[in-house]
Amino acid sequence: MNLSEVLFQLGEDRSRYFNAVAPPIIQSSNFAFDSLDDFRSAFSNELASHVYTRGNNPTVEILRKKLAALEGTEDALVFGSGSGAIAAAVLANVGAGDHIVCLDAPYSWTKTLLTNFLPRFGVSHTFVDARKIENIENALQPNTRLLILESPNSMTFELQDLSACAALAKKNGIVTCIDNSNCTPLFQQPAKFGIDIVLHTGTKYINGHGDVVNGVLCGTKEMVKKIFGAEFMTLGGIISPQDAFLIIRGLRTFELRVQRSFESALKIAKFLENHPKVERVLFPFLPSFPQYDLAKNQMTGCAGLFSAYLKAENIEAVENFFHKLKRFLLAVSWGGHESLVVPIAGFYKVPGKEDSTLPWNMLRFYIGLEEPEWLMEDLERALAVL
């Protein structure tokens, strides 16, 4: 389906709401019926009807259709957070005594789910360097039920060969799921490589305006129905109709925002890679990136995220560099209009916490929608203190 049709028309039956250009916010928790037959029909399939907003709301339904079409899947669910979507996907596909294989550097709350929560219910896991398919294959056990991927991840940007992972999983009867927040469906559609469940922290590029927290789960009608009828309805991790409206609004500029962010990040990453005070830069679309060929093969772009390693003698020098930056906000997350920086030095010397395992001279940048030259001026001034 054409991208413009998805973003601007799909799911929007304007004749049903006064020909309004913007879909209405159906701010109702409950829906009434004209007859007992209608009531029974609705309860026979709550995913395709409107009974109670904890299940399916008309505004949220428009968003679901757009997200599924963007990822090239049959259906989608929208959650109150990315971690909610990930947790539902995992819980729906494992039980006591099962085993999970996961890449070794996943999203922090995915790691928390596997290490702190699931072991209480008899679910084990193995973290592997998933850049090599043989590492995944060697980690499989007779009770492995799920393979969790994140390609690229959001700090060091390791990739997995999606076609190889899908083929290995199908051969062994294993469900695959991937966090596709980085690339978004604009630059990578994992379902086309055979991945079963595609997840997003939609707070980031999907919404793109820094005002809605949400998560996305895309898959076959069968998988979505399975998750809807159990984890989604039982745990209740839904978004509001108001938030769904804001995300639909955000999707209107989705292609423009994501493409701009990627192009600006590539320009700035090249600038830093060639700077004498920068040790190295990690960005999948730099030829120096270790998995550059794989990135070009299965992605057409990626998030405006990259990590840079400064040539700094000590942590204080990195702190001095950071304090000189004036045009980047110090903040976690990414995907909005504003450019951000997370210095790994900030995860050192935190009271009550162990120091990060990542090096203190590393900083993760997110490039938003500002002029890249304006941001590079700021970086040049800050680098001058090193």
C-alpha positions as CSV (number, residue, x, y, z in Angstrom):
1,M,0.0,0.0,0.0
2,N,1.3,3.5,-0.8
3,L,2.8,5.3,2.1
4,S,0.8,8.5,1.5
5,E,-2.5,6.5,1.5
6,V,-1.5,4.9,4.8
7,L,-0.6,8.2,6.5
8,F,-3.4,10.3,5.1
9,Q,-6.4,8.1,4.3
10,L,-6.3,4.6,5.6
11,G,-9.0,3.9,8.3
12,E,-10.5,7.4,7.9
13,D,-14.1,7.1,6.9
14,R,-14.8,10.9,7.0
15,S,-18.5,10.4,5.9
16,R,-19.1,8.9,9.3
17,Y,-17.9,12.0,11.2
18,F,-19.3,15.1,9.3
19,N,-16.5,14.9,6.7
20,A,-14.0,16.3,9.2
21,V,-10.4,16.2,8.0
22,A,-9.1,15.2,11.4
23,P,-10.5,12.0,12.9
24,P,-12.7,12.6,16.1
25,I,-11.6,11.7,19.6
26,I,-14.2,9.2,20.7
27,Q,-13.7,9.9,24.4
28,S,-16.1,7.3,25.7
29,S,-15.3,4.3,27.9
30,N,-18.5,2.5,27.0
31,F,-20.6,1.7,24.0
32,A,-24.4,1.0,23.8
33,F,-26.3,-1.4,21.5
34,D,-29.6,-1.2,19.7
35,S,-30.5,-4.9,20.1
36,L,-29.6,-8.0,22.0
37,D,-28.4,-9.5,18.7
38,D,-26.0,-6.6,18.2
39,F,-24.8,-7.1,21.8
40,R,-24.1,-10.7,21.3
41,S,-22.4,-10.1,17.9
42,A,-20.1,-7.5,19.5
43,F,-19.1,-9.8,22.4
44,S,-18.3,-12.6,19.9
45,N,-15.3,-10.5,18.6
46,E,-14.4,-7.6,20.8
47,L,-11.2,-6.9,18.7
48,A,-13.4,-6.0,15.7
49,S,-16.2,-4.3,17.5
50,H,-16.7,-1.5,20.1
51,V,-17.8,-2.7,23.5
52,Y,-15.5,-1.1,26.0
53,T,-12.5,1.2,25.4
54,R,-10.2,-1.1,27.4
55,G,-10.6,-3.4,24.3
56,N,-11.2,-1.5,21.1
57,N,-11.9,2.2,20.8
58,P,-12.8,3.8,17.4
59,T,-10.0,6.4,17.5
60,V,-7.5,3.8,18.5
61,E,-8.8,1.5,15.8
62,I,-7.9,4.0,13.1
63,L,-4.3,4.1,14.5
64,R,-4.1,0.3,14.6
65,K,-4.9,0.1,10.9
66,K,-2.3,2.6,10.0
67,L,0.4,1.0,12.1
68,A,-0.2,-2.5,10.7
69,A,-0.1,-1.2,7.2
70,L,3.1,0.7,7.8
71,E,4.8,-2.6,9.0
72,G,3.2,-4.7,6.3
73,T,1.4,-6.9,8.9
74,E,-2.2,-8.0,9.2
75,D,-3.1,-6.2,12.4
76,A,-1.7,-4.2,15.3
77,L,-2.3,-3.3,19.0
78,V,-1.4,-0.1,20.7
79,F,-0.2,-0.1,24.3
80,G,0.4,2.6,27.0
81,S,4.2,2.1,26.6
82,G,6.8,0.3,24.7
83,S,7.7,-1.8,27.6
84,G,4.0,-2.8,27.9
85,A,4.0,-4.0,24.2
86,I,7.2,-5.9,24.7
87,A,6.0,-7.6,27.9
88,A,2.7,-8.6,26.3
89,A,4.5,-10.2,23.3
90,V,6.9,-12.1,25.6
91,L,4.2,-13.3,28.1
92,A,1.9,-14.4,25.3
93,N,4.5,-16.8,24.0
94,V,6.2,-18.5,27.0
95,G,5.1,-20.4,30.0
96,A,6.7,-22.1,33.0
97,G,9.7,-24.2,32.0
98,D,10.2,-22.4,28.7
99,H,13.4,-20.8,27.5
100,I,14.1,-17.5,25.7
101,V,17.1,-16.5,23.6
102,C,17.7,-12.7,23.5
103,L,20.4,-10.4,22.0
104,D,22.9,-9.4,24.7
105,A,22.3,-5.7,24.7
106,P,18.5,-5.2,24.6
107,Y,16.4,-2.3,25.7
108,S,16.9,-2.0,29.5
109,W,13.3,-2.9,30.4
110,T,13.3,-5.9,28.1
111,K,16.4,-7.0,30.0
112,T,14.6,-6.3,33.3
113,L,11.6,-8.4,32.2
114,L,13.9,-11.4,31.4
115,T,16.2,-11.2,34.4
116,N,14.0,-10.0,37.3
117,F,10.4,-10.9,36.4
118,L,10.2,-14.1,34.3
119,P,12.5,-16.2,36.5
120,R,9.9,-16.0,39.2
121,F,7.6,-18.0,37.0
122,G,10.0,-20.6,35.8
123,V,11.1,-19.0,32.5
124,S,14.8,-19.0,31.8
125,H,16.8,-17.0,29.3
126,T,20.2,-16.8,27.5
127,F,21.7,-13.6,26.3
128,V,23.9,-14.0,23.2
129,D,26.0,-11.9,20.8
130,A,23.4,-12.1,18.1
131,R,25.5,-10.5,15.4
132,K,26.5,-14.1,14.5
133,I,23.7,-16.5,13.7
134,E,25.8,-19.4,15.0
135,N,25.7,-17.9,18.5
136,I,22.0,-17.9,18.4
137,E,21.8,-21.5,17.1
138,N,24.3,-22.7,19.8
139,A,22.1,-21.1,22.5
140,L,18.9,-22.9,21.5
141,Q,17.5,-25.5,23.9
142,P,14.8,-28.1,23.4
143,N,12.5,-25.8,25.4
144,T,13.3,-22.5,23.6
145,R,10.1,-20.9,22.6
146,L,11.0,-17.3,21.8
147,L,13.8,-15.3,20.1
148,I,14.0,-11.6,21.0
149,L,15.8,-9.3,18.6
150,E,16.6,-5.6,18.4
151,S,18.2,-4.5,15.2
152,P,19.9,-2.1,15.6
153,N,19.9,-1.6,19.3
154,S,19.8,2.0,20.6
155,M,23.3,2.4,22.1
156,T,25.9,0.5,20.2
157,F,23.7,-0.4,17.2
158,E,24.5,-4.1,16.7
159,L,22.5,-5.7,14.0
160,Q,21.1,-9.2,13.5
161,D,20.6,-10.9,10.2
162,L,16.8,-11.0,10.1
163,S,16.3,-13.5,7.3
164,A,18.7,-15.9,8.9
165,C,17.1,-15.5,12.3
166,A,13.6,-16.0,11.0
167,A,14.7,-19.2,9.1
168,L,16.4,-20.6,12.1
169,A,13.5,-19.9,14.3
170,K,10.9,-21.4,11.9
171,K,13.0,-24.5,11.6
172,N,12.9,-25.0,15.3
173,G,9.3,-23.9,16.0
174,I,10.3,-20.7,17.7
175,V,8.4,-17.4,17.7
176,T,10.5,-14.3,16.7
177,C,9.9,-10.8,17.9
178,I,11.9,-7.6,17.2
179,D,12.1,-4.1,18.6
180,N,12.0,-2.1,15.4
181,S,12.0,1.3,17.1
182,N,15.3,2.4,15.7
183,C,14.6,1.9,12.0
184,T,10.8,2.4,12.1
185,P,8.8,0.8,9.3
186,L,10.0,3.6,7.0
187,F,13.5,2.1,6.9
188,Q,13.0,-1.6,7.8
189,Q,10.0,-4.0,7.7
190,P,11.0,-7.1,9.7
191,A,7.8,-9.0,8.8
192,K,9.0,-9.1,5.2
193,F,12.1,-11.1,6.4
194,G,9.9,-13.6,8.3
195,I,9.8,-12.1,11.8
196,D,6.6,-12.9,13.6
197,I,6.1,-9.9,15.9
198,V,7.3,-6.4,15.3
199,L,7.4,-4.0,18.3
200,H,7.9,-0.3,18.8
201,T,8.4,2.2,21.5
202,G,6.0,4.4,19.7
203,T,6.8,7.3,22.1
204,K,9.8,8.0,19.8
205,Y,9.4,8.4,16.0
206,I,5.9,7.0,15.7
207,N,4.5,9.9,17.7
208,G,7.5,12.1,17.3
209,H,6.4,15.1,19.3
210,G,7.5,14.2,22.8
211,D,4.0,14.3,24.3
212,V,2.7,10.8,24.2
213,V,4.1,7.5,25.7
214,N,2.9,4.5,23.8
215,G,3.9,1.1,22.5
216,V,3.1,-0.8,19.3
217,L,2.8,-4.5,18.5
218,C,2.3,-5.7,14.9
219,G,1.7,-9.2,13.6
220,T,-0.7,-11.7,12.0
221,K,-4.4,-11.5,12.8
222,E,-4.0,-14.8,14.7
223,M,-1.1,-13.5,16.9
224,V,-2.8,-10.2,17.6
225,K,-6.1,-11.9,18.5
226,K,-4.2,-14.3,20.8
227,I,-2.5,-11.4,22.6
228,F,-5.6,-9.2,22.6
229,G,-7.7,-11.9,24.3
230,A,-5.3,-12.5,27.1
231,E,-2.4,-10.2,28.0
232,F,-3.9,-7.0,26.4
233,M,-7.4,-7.3,27.9
234,T,-6.2,-8.8,31.3
235,L,-3.3,-6.4,32.1
236,G,-5.1,-3.4,30.6
237,G,-2.1,-1.5,29.3
238,I,-4.0,0.6,26.8
239,I,-3.7,4.2,25.6
240,S,-6.4,6.8,25.7
241,P,-8.4,8.0,22.7
242,Q,-6.8,11.4,23.1
243,D,-3.3,9.9,22.9
244,A,-4.3,7.9,19.8
245,F,-5.5,11.1,18.2
246,L,-2.1,12.8,18.9
247,I,-0.2,9.8,17.4
248,I,-2.4,9.9,14.3
249,R,-1.5,13.6,14.0
250,G,2.2,12.8,14.4
251,L,2.0,10.3,11.6
252,R,1.0,13.0,9.1
253,T,4.7,14.2,9.2
254,F,6.2,10.8,9.9
255,E,8.1,10.4,6.7
256,L,9.4,13.9,6.6
257,R,10.6,13.8,10.2
258,V,12.3,10.5,10.2
259,Q,14.0,11.1,6.8
260,R,15.3,14.5,8.0
261,S,16.6,13.1,11.2
262,F,18.5,10.3,9.5
263,E,20.0,12.6,6.8
264,S,21.2,15.1,9.4
265,A,22.6,12.4,11.7
266,L,24.6,11.0,8.8
267,K,26.1,14.4,8.0
268,I,27.0,15.1,11.7
269,A,28.3,11.5,12.2
270,K,30.7,12.0,9.3
271,F,31.8,15.3,10.7
272,L,32.6,13.8,14.0
273,E,34.3,10.7,12.6
274,N,36.8,13.0,10.8
275,H,37.4,15.2,13.8
276,P,40.9,14.9,15.4
277,K,39.4,14.9,18.9
278,V,37.0,12.0,18.3
279,E,38.2,8.5,18.7
280,R,35.4,6.8,16.7
281,V,31.7,7.0,15.8
282,L,29.2,4.2,15.8
283,F,26.5,4.7,13.2
284,P,25.1,1.9,10.9
285,F,25.4,3.9,7.7
286,L,29.0,4.9,8.1
287,P,31.3,2.6,5.9
288,S,33.5,2.2,9.0
289,F,30.6,0.5,10.9
290,P,31.5,-3.2,11.4
291,Q,28.1,-4.4,10.0
292,Y,27.8,-1.7,7.3
293,D,27.1,-4.2,4.5
294,L,24.3,-5.9,6.5
295,A,22.8,-2.5,7.3
296,K,22.7,-1.6,3.6
297,N,21.2,-5.0,2.8
298,Q,18.2,-5.0,5.2
299,M,17.7,-1.3,6.0
300,T,17.2,1.8,3.9
301,G,18.0,4.2,6.8
302,C,17.9,4.3,10.5
303,A,17.3,6.5,13.5
304,G,19.2,9.8,14.0
305,L,21.1,8.1,16.8
306,F,24.8,7.5,16.9
307,S,27.5,7.1,19.6
308,A,30.8,9.0,19.6
309,Y,33.9,8.2,21.7
310,L,35.9,11.3,22.6
311,K,39.7,11.4,22.8
312,A,39.7,12.4,26.5
313,E,42.3,11.8,29.2
314,N,39.8,11.5,32.0
315,I,36.1,11.6,32.9
316,E,36.5,15.3,33.9
317,A,37.5,16.2,30.3
318,V,34.3,14.5,29.0
319,E,32.3,16.5,31.6
320,N,33.9,19.7,30.4
321,F,32.9,18.9,26.8
322,F,29.4,18.2,27.8
323,H,29.0,21.4,29.8
324,K,30.1,23.4,26.7
325,L,27.2,22.0,24.6
326,K,24.4,24.6,24.4
327,R,22.2,23.3,21.6
328,F,21.6,19.7,22.7
329,L,19.3,18.8,25.6
330,L,20.4,16.3,28.3
331,A,17.6,13.7,28.1
332,V,16.9,10.1,27.6
333,S,14.6,8.8,24.8
334,W,14.7,10.2,21.3
335,G,12.6,10.6,18.2
336,G,11.2,14.1,18.7
337,H,12.1,17.5,17.1
338,E,14.8,18.3,19.6
339,S,18.4,17.0,19.5
340,L,19.6,15.2,22.6
341,V,22.8,13.9,24.2
342,V,23.3,11.2,26.9
343,P,26.9,11.2,28.2
344,I,27.8,7.8,29.6
345,A,29.8,9.7,32.2
346,G,26.5,10.6,33.7
347,F,26.1,6.9,34.6
348,Y,29.3,7.0,36.6
349,K,29.5,8.2,40.2
350,V,25.7,7.9,40.7
351,P,24.9,7.4,44.4
352,G,23.7,3.9,45.1
353,K,24.4,2.6,41.6
354,E,27.2,0.7,40.0
355,D,29.1,2.5,37.2
356,S,28.0,1.8,33.7
357,T,29.8,-1.0,31.8
358,L,30.0,1.3,28.8
359,P,33.1,3.6,28.6
360,W,32.9,7.0,30.2
361,N,34.3,8.7,27.0
362,M,31.2,7.6,25.1
363,L,28.2,9.9,24.3
364,R,25.0,9.0,22.5
365,F,23.6,11.7,20.4
366,Y,20.1,12.0,18.9
367,I,19.8,14.4,16.0
368,G,16.4,16.0,15.7
369,L,15.0,18.5,13.1
370,E,17.4,21.5,13.6
371,E,19.8,22.6,10.9
372,P,22.7,20.2,11.1
373,E,25.2,23.0,10.5
374,W,23.9,24.8,13.6
375,L,24.4,21.7,15.7
376,M,27.9,21.1,14.3
377,E,28.9,24.7,15.3
378,D,27.9,23.7,18.9
379,L,29.9,20.5,18.7
380,E,33.0,22.3,17.4
381,R,32.9,24.8,20.2
382,A,32.6,22.0,22.8
383,L,35.4,19.9,21.2
384,A,37.7,22.8,21.5
385,V,38.0,22.3,25.3
386,L,39.5,18.8,24.9
